[in-house]
Amino acid sequence: MSILDEDKIDIISINNEVANLYICDHLEWTGNEDEDNKHALLLQSKIETYINAYETGYLFKIQPETKGKKVVFIIISKYCLNTKGIWFVSQARKWLQASKFSEIRLTFEWSDYREYNL
């Protein structure tokens, strides 16, 4: 699954008292305004899918072990954030904190995967 599968939860992992829901983002923040806006809209749609799964109880139906756990949405990205990406993640966090979903945390992780020919 990936950010392009807007209606799917990519990965769920459970660690102790935390249910981690991963959003797998393989798209680059290019600096092109149109492309970065589309990227942000894809992330927004994906986050909304995750919120809907949480709010409706669908998350607990497909993964019963998540019930009663703290929920963290983790955007794991192949590429680092540019200014637009930083702004988007910051706004999404603020929105979650101010909403009825304030118990949900949103984090971002970036892994610089490079292939080396040794």
Rosetta constraint file for C-alpha pairs under 8 A:
AtomPair CA 1 CA 5 HARMONIC 6.08 0.50
AtomPair CA 1 CA 8 HARMONIC 7.28 0.50
AtomPair CA 1 CA 9 HARMONIC 7.60 0.50
AtomPair CA 1 CA 10 HARMONIC 4.97 0.50
AtomPair CA 1 CA 11 HARMONIC 7.91 0.50
AtomPair CA 1 CA 24 HARMONIC 7.18 0.50
AtomPair CA 2 CA 6 HARMONIC 7.87 0.50
AtomPair CA 2 CA 10 HARMONIC 6.13 0.50
AtomPair CA 2 CA 23 HARMONIC 6.84 0.50
AtomPair CA 2 CA 24 HARMONIC 4.88 0.50
AtomPair CA 2 CA 25 HARMONIC 6.12 0.50
AtomPair CA 2 CA 26 HARMONIC 7.31 0.50
AtomPair CA 3 CA 23 HARMONIC 6.42 0.50
AtomPair CA 3 CA 24 HARMONIC 5.71 0.50
AtomPair CA 3 CA 25 HARMONIC 5.26 0.50
AtomPair CA 3 CA 26 HARMONIC 7.41 0.50
AtomPair CA 3 CA 42 HARMONIC 6.58 0.50
AtomPair CA 3 CA 43 HARMONIC 6.70 0.50
AtomPair CA 3 CA 46 HARMONIC 6.59 0.50
AtomPair CA 4 CA 42 HARMONIC 7.09 0.50
AtomPair CA 5 CA 46 HARMONIC 7.98 0.50
AtomPair CA 6 CA 42 HARMONIC 7.17 0.50
AtomPair CA 6 CA 45 HARMONIC 6.23 0.50
AtomPair CA 6 CA 46 HARMONIC 5.09 0.50
AtomPair CA 6 CA 49 HARMONIC 6.97 0.50
AtomPair CA 7 CA 46 HARMONIC 6.94 0.50
AtomPair CA 7 CA 49 HARMONIC 5.86 0.50
AtomPair CA 8 CA 46 HARMONIC 7.87 0.50
AtomPair CA 8 CA 49 HARMONIC 7.23 0.50
AtomPair CA 9 CA 21 HARMONIC 7.26 0.50
AtomPair CA 9 CA 22 HARMONIC 7.48 0.50
AtomPair CA 9 CA 23 HARMONIC 7.31 0.50
AtomPair CA 9 CA 49 HARMONIC 7.63 0.50
AtomPair CA 9 CA 50 HARMONIC 6.68 0.50
AtomPair CA 10 CA 21 HARMONIC 7.44 0.50
AtomPair CA 10 CA 22 HARMONIC 5.97 0.50
AtomPair CA 10 CA 23 HARMONIC 5.78 0.50
AtomPair CA 10 CA 24 HARMONIC 6.48 0.50
AtomPair CA 11 CA 21 HARMONIC 5.81 0.50
AtomPair CA 11 CA 22 HARMONIC 5.07 0.50
AtomPair CA 11 CA 23 HARMONIC 7.16 0.50
AtomPair CA 12 CA 19 HARMONIC 6.95 0.50
AtomPair CA 12 CA 20 HARMONIC 5.65 0.50
AtomPair CA 12 CA 21 HARMONIC 4.67 0.50
AtomPair CA 12 CA 22 HARMONIC 6.30 0.50
AtomPair CA 13 CA 19 HARMONIC 5.93 0.50
AtomPair CA 13 CA 20 HARMONIC 5.16 0.50
AtomPair CA 13 CA 21 HARMONIC 6.65 0.50
AtomPair CA 14 CA 18 HARMONIC 5.77 0.50
AtomPair CA 14 CA 19 HARMONIC 4.55 0.50
AtomPair CA 14 CA 20 HARMONIC 6.04 0.50
AtomPair CA 14 CA 65 HARMONIC 7.67 0.50
AtomPair CA 14 CA 66 HARMONIC 7.07 0.50
AtomPair CA 15 CA 19 HARMONIC 6.51 0.50
AtomPair CA 15 CA 20 HARMONIC 7.69 0.50
AtomPair CA 17 CA 69 HARMONIC 5.08 0.50
AtomPair CA 17 CA 70 HARMONIC 6.22 0.50
AtomPair CA 18 CA 66 HARMONIC 7.79 0.50
AtomPair CA 18 CA 69 HARMONIC 5.11 0.50
AtomPair CA 18 CA 70 HARMONIC 4.70 0.50
AtomPair CA 18 CA 71 HARMONIC 5.90 0.50
AtomPair CA 18 CA 72 HARMONIC 7.17 0.50
AtomPair CA 19 CA 66 HARMONIC 5.61 0.50
AtomPair CA 19 CA 69 HARMONIC 5.81 0.50
AtomPair CA 19 CA 70 HARMONIC 5.97 0.50
AtomPair CA 19 CA 71 HARMONIC 4.91 0.50
AtomPair CA 19 CA 72 HARMONIC 6.27 0.50
AtomPair CA 20 CA 71 HARMONIC 6.06 0.50
AtomPair CA 20 CA 72 HARMONIC 4.92 0.50
AtomPair CA 20 CA 73 HARMONIC 6.03 0.50
AtomPair CA 20 CA 74 HARMONIC 6.77 0.50
AtomPair CA 21 CA 50 HARMONIC 7.91 0.50
AtomPair CA 21 CA 71 HARMONIC 7.39 0.50
AtomPair CA 21 CA 72 HARMONIC 6.11 0.50
AtomPair CA 21 CA 73 HARMONIC 4.86 0.50
AtomPair CA 21 CA 74 HARMONIC 6.06 0.50
AtomPair CA 22 CA 73 HARMONIC 5.87 0.50
AtomPair CA 22 CA 74 HARMONIC 4.73 0.50
AtomPair CA 22 CA 75 HARMONIC 5.84 0.50
AtomPair CA 22 CA 76 HARMONIC 6.66 0.50
AtomPair CA 23 CA 46 HARMONIC 7.40 0.50
AtomPair CA 23 CA 73 HARMONIC 7.21 0.50
AtomPair CA 23 CA 74 HARMONIC 6.01 0.50
AtomPair CA 23 CA 75 HARMONIC 4.66 0.50
AtomPair CA 23 CA 76 HARMONIC 6.03 0.50
AtomPair CA 24 CA 75 HARMONIC 6.25 0.50
AtomPair CA 24 CA 76 HARMONIC 5.31 0.50
AtomPair CA 24 CA 77 HARMONIC 6.25 0.50
AtomPair CA 25 CA 75 HARMONIC 6.78 0.50
AtomPair CA 25 CA 76 HARMONIC 6.00 0.50
AtomPair CA 25 CA 77 HARMONIC 4.65 0.50
AtomPair CA 25 CA 78 HARMONIC 6.47 0.50
AtomPair CA 26 CA 77 HARMONIC 5.82 0.50
AtomPair CA 26 CA 78 HARMONIC 5.11 0.50
AtomPair CA 26 CA 79 HARMONIC 7.11 0.50
AtomPair CA 27 CA 39 HARMONIC 7.34 0.50
AtomPair CA 27 CA 77 HARMONIC 7.64 0.50
AtomPair CA 27 CA 78 HARMONIC 7.14 0.50
AtomPair CA 27 CA 79 HARMONIC 7.12 0.50
AtomPair CA 28 CA 78 HARMONIC 7.48 0.50
AtomPair CA 28 CA 79 HARMONIC 5.55 0.50
AtomPair CA 28 CA 80 HARMONIC 7.78 0.50
AtomPair CA 29 CA 35 HARMONIC 7.73 0.50
AtomPair CA 29 CA 36 HARMONIC 5.82 0.50
AtomPair CA 29 CA 39 HARMONIC 7.44 0.50
AtomPair CA 29 CA 79 HARMONIC 7.11 0.50
AtomPair CA 29 CA 80 HARMONIC 7.44 0.50
AtomPair CA 29 CA 81 HARMONIC 6.26 0.50
AtomPair CA 29 CA 82 HARMONIC 6.01 0.50
AtomPair CA 29 CA 84 HARMONIC 7.86 0.50
AtomPair CA 29 CA 85 HARMONIC 6.88 0.50
AtomPair CA 30 CA 35 HARMONIC 6.96 0.50
AtomPair CA 30 CA 36 HARMONIC 6.50 0.50
AtomPair CA 30 CA 82 HARMONIC 7.79 0.50
AtomPair CA 31 CA 35 HARMONIC 7.67 0.50
AtomPair CA 31 CA 36 HARMONIC 6.48 0.50
AtomPair CA 31 CA 82 HARMONIC 7.08 0.50
AtomPair CA 31 CA 84 HARMONIC 7.80 0.50
AtomPair CA 32 CA 36 HARMONIC 5.96 0.50
AtomPair CA 33 CA 37 HARMONIC 6.00 0.50
AtomPair CA 34 CA 38 HARMONIC 6.26 0.50
AtomPair CA 35 CA 39 HARMONIC 6.14 0.50
AtomPair CA 36 CA 40 HARMONIC 6.13 0.50
AtomPair CA 36 CA 84 HARMONIC 6.81 0.50
AtomPair CA 36 CA 85 HARMONIC 7.62 0.50
AtomPair CA 37 CA 41 HARMONIC 6.20 0.50
AtomPair CA 38 CA 42 HARMONIC 6.23 0.50
AtomPair CA 39 CA 43 HARMONIC 6.38 0.50
AtomPair CA 40 CA 44 HARMONIC 6.08 0.50
AtomPair CA 40 CA 85 HARMONIC 7.13 0.50
AtomPair CA 40 CA 88 HARMONIC 6.57 0.50
AtomPair CA 41 CA 45 HARMONIC 6.09 0.50
AtomPair CA 42 CA 46 HARMONIC 6.19 0.50
AtomPair CA 43 CA 47 HARMONIC 6.10 0.50
AtomPair CA 44 CA 48 HARMONIC 6.14 0.50
AtomPair CA 44 CA 92 HARMONIC 7.94 0.50
AtomPair CA 45 CA 49 HARMONIC 6.26 0.50
AtomPair CA 46 CA 50 HARMONIC 6.41 0.50
AtomPair CA 47 CA 51 HARMONIC 6.18 0.50
AtomPair CA 47 CA 73 HARMONIC 7.93 0.50
AtomPair CA 48 CA 52 HARMONIC 6.02 0.50
AtomPair CA 49 CA 53 HARMONIC 6.21 0.50
AtomPair CA 50 CA 54 HARMONIC 6.26 0.50
AtomPair CA 50 CA 73 HARMONIC 7.98 0.50
AtomPair CA 51 CA 55 HARMONIC 5.95 0.50
AtomPair CA 51 CA 101 HARMONIC 7.99 0.50
AtomPair CA 52 CA 56 HARMONIC 5.91 0.50
AtomPair CA 52 CA 58 HARMONIC 7.96 0.50
AtomPair CA 53 CA 57 HARMONIC 6.00 0.50
AtomPair CA 53 CA 58 HARMONIC 4.78 0.50
AtomPair CA 53 CA 59 HARMONIC 5.01 0.50
AtomPair CA 54 CA 58 HARMONIC 6.39 0.50
AtomPair CA 54 CA 59 HARMONIC 5.41 0.50
AtomPair CA 54 CA 60 HARMONIC 7.54 0.50
AtomPair CA 57 CA 61 HARMONIC 6.41 0.50
AtomPair CA 58 CA 62 HARMONIC 6.26 0.50
AtomPair CA 59 CA 63 HARMONIC 5.89 0.50
AtomPair CA 59 CA 64 HARMONIC 7.48 0.50
AtomPair CA 59 CA 66 HARMONIC 7.34 0.50
AtomPair CA 60 CA 64 HARMONIC 4.48 0.50
AtomPair CA 60 CA 65 HARMONIC 7.13 0.50
AtomPair CA 60 CA 66 HARMONIC 5.87 0.50
AtomPair CA 60 CA 67 HARMONIC 5.55 0.50
AtomPair CA 70 CA 103 HARMONIC 7.36 0.50
AtomPair CA 70 CA 104 HARMONIC 7.14 0.50
AtomPair CA 71 CA 103 HARMONIC 7.37 0.50
AtomPair CA 71 CA 104 HARMONIC 5.24 0.50
AtomPair CA 71 CA 105 HARMONIC 6.62 0.50
AtomPair CA 72 CA 104 HARMONIC 5.64 0.50
AtomPair CA 72 CA 105 HARMONIC 4.70 0.50
AtomPair CA 72 CA 106 HARMONIC 5.81 0.50
AtomPair CA 72 CA 107 HARMONIC 7.37 0.50
AtomPair CA 73 CA 104 HARMONIC 7.24 0.50
AtomPair CA 73 CA 105 HARMONIC 6.13 0.50
AtomPair CA 73 CA 106 HARMONIC 4.78 0.50
AtomPair CA 73 CA 107 HARMONIC 6.32 0.50
AtomPair CA 74 CA 106 HARMONIC 5.88 0.50
AtomPair CA 74 CA 107 HARMONIC 4.85 0.50
AtomPair CA 74 CA 108 HARMONIC 5.61 0.50
AtomPair CA 74 CA 109 HARMONIC 7.04 0.50
AtomPair CA 75 CA 106 HARMONIC 7.65 0.50
AtomPair CA 75 CA 107 HARMONIC 6.20 0.50
AtomPair CA 75 CA 108 HARMONIC 4.71 0.50
AtomPair CA 75 CA 109 HARMONIC 6.12 0.50
AtomPair CA 76 CA 108 HARMONIC 5.95 0.50
AtomPair CA 76 CA 109 HARMONIC 4.73 0.50
AtomPair CA 76 CA 110 HARMONIC 5.81 0.50
AtomPair CA 76 CA 111 HARMONIC 7.56 0.50
AtomPair CA 77 CA 108 HARMONIC 7.57 0.50
AtomPair CA 77 CA 109 HARMONIC 6.19 0.50
AtomPair CA 77 CA 110 HARMONIC 4.89 0.50
AtomPair CA 77 CA 111 HARMONIC 6.47 0.50
AtomPair CA 78 CA 110 HARMONIC 6.04 0.50
AtomPair CA 78 CA 111 HARMONIC 5.61 0.50
AtomPair CA 78 CA 112 HARMONIC 6.27 0.50
AtomPair CA 78 CA 113 HARMONIC 6.84 0.50
AtomPair CA 79 CA 110 HARMONIC 6.23 0.50
AtomPair CA 79 CA 111 HARMONIC 7.01 0.50
AtomPair CA 79 CA 112 HARMONIC 6.68 0.50
AtomPair CA 80 CA 110 HARMONIC 5.74 0.50
AtomPair CA 80 CA 111 HARMONIC 7.84 0.50
AtomPair CA 80 CA 112 HARMONIC 7.86 0.50
AtomPair CA 81 CA 85 HARMONIC 4.86 0.50
AtomPair CA 81 CA 86 HARMONIC 5.77 0.50
AtomPair CA 82 CA 86 HARMONIC 6.14 0.50
AtomPair CA 83 CA 87 HARMONIC 6.16 0.50
AtomPair CA 84 CA 88 HARMONIC 6.12 0.50
AtomPair CA 85 CA 89 HARMONIC 6.19 0.50
AtomPair CA 86 CA 90 HARMONIC 6.05 0.50
AtomPair CA 87 CA 91 HARMONIC 6.11 0.50
AtomPair CA 88 CA 92 HARMONIC 6.10 0.50
AtomPair CA 89 CA 93 HARMONIC 6.16 0.50
AtomPair CA 89 CA 108 HARMONIC 7.73 0.50
AtomPair CA 90 CA 94 HARMONIC 6.28 0.50
AtomPair CA 91 CA 95 HARMONIC 6.07 0.50
AtomPair CA 92 CA 96 HARMONIC 6.19 0.50
AtomPair CA 92 CA 106 HARMONIC 7.79 0.50
AtomPair CA 93 CA 97 HARMONIC 6.15 0.50
AtomPair CA 93 CA 105 HARMONIC 7.35 0.50
AtomPair CA 93 CA 106 HARMONIC 5.91 0.50
AtomPair CA 94 CA 98 HARMONIC 6.18 0.50
AtomPair CA 95 CA 99 HARMONIC 6.04 0.50
AtomPair CA 96 CA 100 HARMONIC 7.54 0.50
AtomPair CA 96 CA 101 HARMONIC 5.66 0.50
AtomPair CA 96 CA 102 HARMONIC 5.23 0.50
AtomPair CA 96 CA 104 HARMONIC 6.94 0.50
AtomPair CA 96 CA 105 HARMONIC 7.61 0.50
AtomPair CA 97 CA 101 HARMONIC 6.85 0.50
AtomPair CA 97 CA 102 HARMONIC 4.16 0.50
AtomPair CA 97 CA 103 HARMONIC 7.39 0.50
AtomPair CA 97 CA 104 HARMONIC 7.76 0.50
AtomPair CA 98 CA 102 HARMONIC 6.16 0.50
